[in-house]
Amino acid sequence: MEFFDSHSHYNDDKFDEDREELIRKTKEEGISRWNCVGYDVESSRFSVDLARKYPFIYAICGVSPNDVPDGLEGIDTMVEQIRELIVQDDKKRIVAVGEIGLDYYWNKENKEIQKRLFERQIEMANDYRLPIVIHTREAVEDTLTMLKEHPVEKRGVFHCCPLNRELVKEALKLDFFISFAGPITFKNAKNAEEIVKMVPMNRMLIETDSPYLAPEPKRGSRNDSRNVRLVAQKIADFKGISLEEVAEQSYRNALTIFGKISQK
């Protein structure tokens, strides 16, 4: 049984003390592949370096809405730096642009800057025929509006998808994939079973968002890609199918959306 963790942050400093040992253990314990996702220029560079070192890790590069510059003038610089990473990616280790999007939970005063950065990165993804990986929090309406006004040629993924019926419904209409993480396992998760059942198996991914959002029963601890099994098991429970089915289909889906990945 193979697992693909579609979203992790092994570039985070919480892994500094034991990163290499943890990567080795994760691979040995049956997590076949995973994506290391950037959220700013520095973390995106780190993701590429990690993906070059380990053939089973892939890089996703972008600037998140929580890492936007103070003014519009800084957007061009950031986007060009990410673009440079993509252009220089001769080993084809970058499989998407992300995580990008809108976040009005942490940042309510810079909505226009967030939108502009989101738009520029969608344009960049289209330029290089890459999918996007979306972070959205308390910004569902604006996120969907942006995607309709600025179509993404290679589709994308709603990472750690909020348990919002309208978002999932519209995201599926846009032909996006839905990725579920630890929060669907939380005891206080609202609508988790209903939302998971809304998503067809051929449009679903699993992730950890490591080192954050560890699933039950490990909630509160440092998360890592080995815990993606717990997310998959919860989906299997909700849908009344086997863990093997969830692992196999989500793995196949990851290969589909992150199309540069070799299937060997």
N, C-alpha and C positions, 0 to 999 in steps of 0.2 A: 504494500500500500504506500503510495507516494503522496506527499503534501506539498503545496506551493503556498507560502506565506506571501501574499501579494503586496504587503505594505509593512515595512519595519524601518527602524531608525538606528541601525548599528553604527551610524555616524555620531550618535549622541554621547556626550561625555560620561553618562552613567555606565557605559561599557568600557571606559578607558583602562580599568585595572585588569580586565580579564577577557578582552574582546576576542583575541585569537583562540584562546582555550574554549570559549563559549561557541564560537563558530565551528570548531572541530566537533564538539559534543553535539551540537545541533544537527550537523550532517550525519554523524554516526547514529543518532537516535531517530533517523527516518524522515527528517525534513529535507526533501530533495533539492528544492530551489526556493529562493526568496529574493524580493526586491528591497534594496536599500534606497530610501527616498530622501531627497534633499528638501530643504525648506528655505534656504537662502544660498548665496553663491558659495560660501565656504563649505557648507554641509553637502552641497551638490558635488563639489570637487572631491570631497572625501568619499562620497558614494561611488564616483567613477574610479578612484584609486582602489577602493575595496573590490569593485567588480572586476577590475583588471587583475587583481591578485587571486581571486577565487572564481573559478569558471561557473559555479552554481549560483553566484550572486549577480544580480543585474541592477543597474543604476537608473534612477528616475531623478531628473534635475529640474529645479524651478524655484520660484520665490513665493512663499505662502503669504496669505493676507495678513498674517501676524508679524511679517518681517518686511513690510513695505517701507520705502524711504519716507522721510518727513515731508517731502514735496514732490511735485510732478517731475521736477528736473532730474531727480535721481532714478526715475524709472528706466530711462533709456540706457543708462550705464549698467544697471542690474541685468536688464534683458540682453544687452550685448555680451555681457560676461557669460550668461547661460548659453547664448547662441554660440559663443566661441568654444565652449565645452562640447557642444553637439558637433560642430564642424570638425573639431580635432579628434573626434571619437572614431579613430580608424579601426578599432577592434569591434565596433558596433556593440558596445556594452550599455549604451543608453537606450531604454526601451519606451520611454514616455516622458512627457513634460509634466512636472508636478513636484510637490503638491501645490496646487494653485486654486484660487477661488475667492470667496468672500466670507468674512467673519465679523458679524455685528455684535457678538457677545463680548469680545475683548476690546473691539475697536469700533466706536460709534461715530467718532469725529472725523474720520478720513475715508468716508464711503466712496467719494469720487476718485480718490487716489487708488483705492483697492480695485474699483471697476476698471480704471485705465490700465493698471498692471495686469489684471485678468485678461482684458482684451488683447493686450500686446503679446501675452504668452500664448493665447489661443492662435493668434496670427503666426507666431513662431512655430508652434506645433504643426500647423497646416503647411508652413514652408518646408518642413522636413518630414512630412507625412508620418507624424507620431501621434499616438493617442494622448489624452490628458488624464491626469488624476486630480480629482476635485475635493477640496476641503470646503465645506459649507456649514456654518453654524449661525442660527437665527437670521439667516439671509436667504431663505428658500425662494421667495418670490423673485428677488433680484437675480439670484443665480440662474434660475430657469429663464428669465427674460434675457439675460446675457447670452445664454446658450442658443436661444432661438434667434436672436439678432446677429450672433456671430457663430454660425455653424462650425462644428469640428469635423473635419473630413474623415478622420480615423476613429471617431467616437471616443470613448473614454470610460472612466470608472468613478463612481461616487464612493470615495473611501470612507470607511467607518460610517456608513450611511445613517443619517439621523432617522429615527423611527417615526417618520412623517408620511402619512398615506399619500398626500398630494405630490410630495417630492418623488416618491417611488413610482407612482402612477405616471407622472410626466417624464421622469427619467427613462422609464422603459419605452415610452412612446418615442423618445429621442434615440433609442437603440443603444443606450448606455448600459454598462454592467453595474451591478450593485454589490458592494463588498461589505461584509459583516465582520465585526470585531467583538471584543470582550463584552461590551455593554449588552448584547443580546442575552448574556448569561446572568446578568445581575438580577438579584431578587426583586429590586424595585423598578425593573425595566417595564415601561408601559408599551403595550401594543406589539411587543417583540414577536410573539408567535404569529399574530395576524400579519405583520409586515413581512416576516420571513416567508410565510405561505403565499404572499402576493407575488413573490419573485420566482419566475421559472428557473429550473435547475440550470438551463443552458445560458443563463444571464447572471449567475451568482459567483462571487469570489469569496474567499476567506482570508483573513488577515489578523495580525496581532497588534499593529501600531506600536510594537516594542520601542522603548522600554515602558510604555504607558499602557493603561487600561487592561491590566491583567484580568483574565476571566475568572469567574468562580470555579473552584474554591480557592484560587490564589489571588483574589482581589486584594490590592494594597501592597503587593510585592513587586519587585522589578520583573517586568514582562520580558519574554524572549520568544523566538519563533517556535520553540517546541510546544508552546501552549496553543498553537493554532489547532491542534487536535481537539481541544476543549470547545472551541468555537464550532468546529465541524460536527462534533458530537451533539451540540445543542441544536444545530440545524437539522441533523438526522432525527432527533427526538421530536422536534416540532413537525416535521414533514412525514414522520412515520416510515422512514427508510433507513438503510444501513449506513454506518459510518463509512464503509468502503465506497458506497455510491456517491456520497458527498465529496470524499477525497478525490475520487477519480474524475468526477464531472468538473469540480472546481479547478483541478489541475489542468484539465483539457481547456477550460475557459480561459485560464491565465495564458496558456500558449496561444490561444486565438487572439486575445486583445493585445498582448505584448508580442506582436508578430515577428519581431527580429530574433526571438529566442529559438535556438535549435531544438528540434523535437527528439534528437538522438539521446 
